[in-house]
């Protein structure tokens, strides 16, 4: 690994909660001012050497990234609404200035005149990417068009923030008598006592909605919770989504692309907009037979309780999928979750990834944090601190509702320590194994961010690869959450017994059930992501229903508007296909590991150093080929899907 010079830099000192608003305000003001000073120098008196031009530009980028990263994080996790709002305004200020820079013709001429001769590969790549940024921002267009593009970008930031805020804040509830929750785990019931009216409140947050949909025997309760979950964000987000789609289309066409998917795909591995539906259909075709096979089993079990049923929707599918796994594979999720105490799982995750990547995690008990739930660790490699991570893993009001890694600071050799945050919404007690897998997945992003924090350039620091590759390392890390020997190091019962090897084998077999129709469900989401942007339908619900009918094994639930809470329409835009694209690569990456020795140091170190540590300094396809010794293929994924 690169010598990070991390002993020369210190972690960011976050403020106490009651001082955060003023701190964010000052940090934003000072960061933007520092960036402007650097840019003004570039504009008025650019260095003679191209390398010095790039270094100055990178320093400005670092200042802007520092403001944007902190603002994005705290806007999604800080318990004080005023702080979240101030952070959203800071994000808007940074985005506005970035658009201004990328449309600055004087700056563009500085880079267009720069001689790439003598630059190393990473610096030459930075110059190419910077010129591409100018072009995609419309720097060569007339002043009126550039002004319109700036207004579009500013409004896109505002609409995206409001879209996400609506989802984050729209927590819905279903209130039912405790007797109608028969089937729920006792620890969950203990944590949800009835109110004075005798009713238990079930929220749409994951620690409530997921187990209720899996375990409650009462079909009407399952349907109420499922419907409430699918209705989050509606109707408020529907007009926002229309505006988002229209603005993106305008931006893309103004800078010379056929549509937004073409604009977005141009800088991804997939390369072109029309390649997206072709990939979606390829996966859908590959999953057709596995879907049919598994759906027959699901419907057969459902039909025993609902005679004559010819279809099953998502209000019942999760529950009956669990029953099939119990009856055909002898896997009871309530039995399984007894082995996954949250505290043990969290420590197990650190132990496993530490062993795999040659890292040590040291708790930082006095680190300033934004909430008492947050735990902080310094990350050490060979005794040297290379980063700091924060784990914010339980739900609360006003917090981001899904699971994601947020950047706090980009790592730069000798200049800045890599810092990242894992934001999730897990139970404080026992966890479903699916949530354990999710935790491993998201931690994969976090460790990627830290390990890729030893380079020279802000642009390539951390998870800075093409967007349709970023999920692959995290999807591959999920494999360690399925290995019996790995799980037995931390998955133990209350009495201290490790999870049985034969139970893990049955869990694996049970997990294979449904992967065909789960792949088709993902393609429904990917198709919605693409066609919403390509067609911009006037009736989003009707378009969603048509795509669900074409790709999903599960029919539409009347009166629901799932797209309104599909947050990836904001972040991933037309590129939700990337989850499956990455999974194809992840299966191929994992084929290089020995399933009988997942911690073999030679392959683990090669993967760490050749795939993760370079960050975005090379094309993702080249990183993968360097690790595998060949270009990646579809073969490993196809074999996994078919078995």
Secondary structure, 3 states (H helix, E strand, C coil): CCCCCHHHCCCCCCCCHHHHHHHHHHHHHHHHHHHHHHHHHHHHCCCCCHHHHHHHHHHHHHHHHHHHHHHHHHHHHCCCHHHHHHHHHHHHHHHHHHHHHHCCHHHHHHHHCCCCCCCCHHHHHHHHHHHHHHHHCCCCCCHHHHHHHHHHHHHHHHHHHHHHHHHHHCCCEEEEEHHHHCCCCHHHHHHCCCCCCCEEEEECCHHHHHHHHHHCCCHHHHHHHHHHHHCCCCCHHHHHHHHHHHHHHHHHHHCCCCCHHHHHHCCCCCCCCHHHHHHHHHHHHHHHHHHHHHHHHHHHHHHHHCCCCCCCCHHHHHHHHHHHHHHHHCCCHHHHHCCCEHHHHHHHHHHHHHHHHCEEEEECCCCCCCCCCCEEEEEEECCEEEEEEEEECCCCCCCCCCCEEEEEECCECCCECEEEEEECCCCCCECCHHHHHHHHHHHHHHHHHHHCCCCCCHHHCCCCCCCCCHHHHHHHHHHHHCCHHHHCCCCECCCCCECCHHHHHHHHHHHHCCHHHHHHHHHHHHHHHHHHHHHCCCCHHHHHHHHHHHHCCCCCCCCCCHHHHCCHHHHCCCCCCHHHHHHHHHHHHHCCCECCECCCHHHHHHHHHHHHCCCCCCCHHHHHHHHHCCCCCCHHHHHHHHC
